[in-house]
Amino acid sequence: MQHNNSLNTIIRSRRSVKPEQYNTTPIAESIILEMLENARWAPTHARTEPWRFVVCTGDGLKRFAEYQAEQYKLHTPAESFNANKYDKLKTTPLKASHIILVGMKRQETEKLPIEEEIAAVACAVQNMLLTATANGIGAYWSTGGITYHQAMKNYMGLGENDKALGMIYIGNYDIELPEGVRSGIEDKVRWEQ
Ligand SMILES: Cc1cc2nc3c(=O)[nH]c(=O)nc-3n(C[C@H](O)[C@H](O)[C@H](O)COP(=O)(O)O)c2cc1C
């Protein structure tokens, strides 16, 4: 089916492209806006639209980098403090053109199971990653750093019942990307027919 080919190619050629692989050319804001626009079109049960994003760029990246490093220091006992990790937290974000912090805003009534709200945000993230691939730019979903610490929720302005789900690192690259690696689907599917 010819008309599916471009979607298949985008899905299958999407690779996680990480900060060490970025060059210093900034990403055009129009692409970031397109990623956000496509996030909006993810499926969402009861149309709760639970995705929340904080877009960091320029000085915003510096502030975030500084914050996550200082929070790591603040909450790590001196005996397990790792200076290398601290430095990485402080410098890695600066290799990106943009970082989009990803959150899930819990529905007030909590009628929907939380899994569905997290799933909707994951769909939104995939839309964004595929949009990045379609534009030939690098991106990946990171759950490193302070992702699961209360400090991340504070930074994002998320409430007690909400969740921080990670960061999308975004940057231009000019390296050759590796082929993706996946096992076959056969062992993970049962057909009933
Ligand atoms: C929810 C989620 C969290 C992830 N967190 C990290 C991470 O913290 N660090 C990392 O290096 N990769 C992370 N990844 C990216 C995976 O490592 C990557 O998707 C996997 O290696 C397959 O490579 P590909 O995306 O290029 O196909 C994450 C992916 C997902 C879906």
The ligand as an SDF file (V2000), in Angstrom:
LIG
                    3D

 31 33  0  0  0  0  0  0  0  0999 V2000
    9.5520    5.9040   28.7920 C   0  0  0  0  0  0  0  0  0  0  0  0
   10.9380    5.9050   28.1960 C   0  0  0  0  0  0  0  0  0  0  0  0
   11.9970    6.3710   28.9410 C   0  0  0  0  0  0  0  0  0  0  0  0
   13.2940    6.3990   28.4280 C   0  0  0  0  0  0  0  0  0  0  0  0
   14.3090    6.8610   29.1980 N   0  0  0  0  0  0  0  0  0  0  0  0
   15.5770    6.8450   28.7220 C   0  0  0  0  0  0  0  0  0  0  0  0
   16.6620    7.3030   29.5120 C   0  0  0  0  0  0  0  0  0  0  0  0
   16.4700    7.7760   30.6410 O   0  0  0  0  0  0  0  0  0  0  0  0
   17.9060    7.2310   29.0150 N   0  0  0  0  0  0  0  0  0  0  0  0
   18.1420    6.7250   27.7500 C   0  0  0  0  0  0  0  0  0  0  0  0
   19.3120    6.6710   27.3590 O   0  0  0  0  0  0  0  0  0  0  0  0
   17.1400    6.3250   26.9410 N   0  0  0  0  0  0  0  0  0  0  0  0
   15.8560    6.3700   27.3930 C   0  0  0  0  0  0  0  0  0  0  0  0
   14.8230    5.9820   26.5870 N   0  0  0  0  0  0  0  0  0  0  0  0
   15.0770    5.6630   25.1650 C   0  0  0  0  0  0  0  0  0  0  0  0
   15.3680    4.1930   24.9500 C   0  0  0  0  0  0  0  0  0  0  0  0
   16.6220    3.8830   25.4820 O   0  0  0  0  0  0  0  0  0  0  0  0
   15.3200    3.8970   23.4350 C   0  0  0  0  0  0  0  0  0  0  0  0
   14.0210    4.1380   22.9520 O   0  0  0  0  0  0  0  0  0  0  0  0
   15.7310    2.4620   23.1240 C   0  0  0  0  0  0  0  0  0  0  0  0
   17.1010    2.2700   23.3670 O   0  0  0  0  0  0  0  0  0  0  0  0
   15.4520    2.0680   21.6800 C   0  0  0  0  0  0  0  0  0  0  0  0
   16.1640    2.8860   20.7820 O   0  0  0  0  0  0  0  0  0  0  0  0
   15.4270    3.7530   19.6690 P   0  0  0  0  0  0  0  0  0  0  0  0
   14.5180    4.7330   20.3890 O   0  0  0  0  0  0  0  0  0  0  0  0
   16.5230    4.4420   18.9230 O   0  0  0  0  0  0  0  0  0  0  0  0
   14.6440    2.8140   18.7880 O   0  0  0  0  0  0  0  0  0  0  0  0
   13.5320    5.9480   27.0940 C   0  0  0  0  0  0  0  0  0  0  0  0
   12.4370    5.4670   26.3370 C   0  0  0  0  0  0  0  0  0  0  0  0
   11.1640    5.4640   26.8710 C   0  0  0  0  0  0  0  0  0  0  0  0
   10.0180    4.9380   26.0350 C   0  0  0  0  0  0  0  0  0  0  0  0
  1  2  1  0
  2  3  1  0
  2 30  2  0
  3  4  2  0
  4  5  1  0
  4 28  1  0
  5  6  2  0
  6  7  1  0
  6 13  1  0
  7  8  2  0
  7  9  1  0
  9 10  1  0
 10 11  2  0
 10 12  1  0
 12 13  2  0
 13 14  1  0
 14 15  1  0
 14 28  1  0
 15 16  1  0
 16 17  1  0
 16 18  1  0
 18 19  1  0
 18 20  1  0
 20 21  1  0
 20 22  1  0
 22 23  1  0
 23 24  1  0
 24 25  2  0
 24 26  1  0
 24 27  1  0
 28 29  2  0
 29 30  1  0
 30 31  1  0
M  END
$$$$
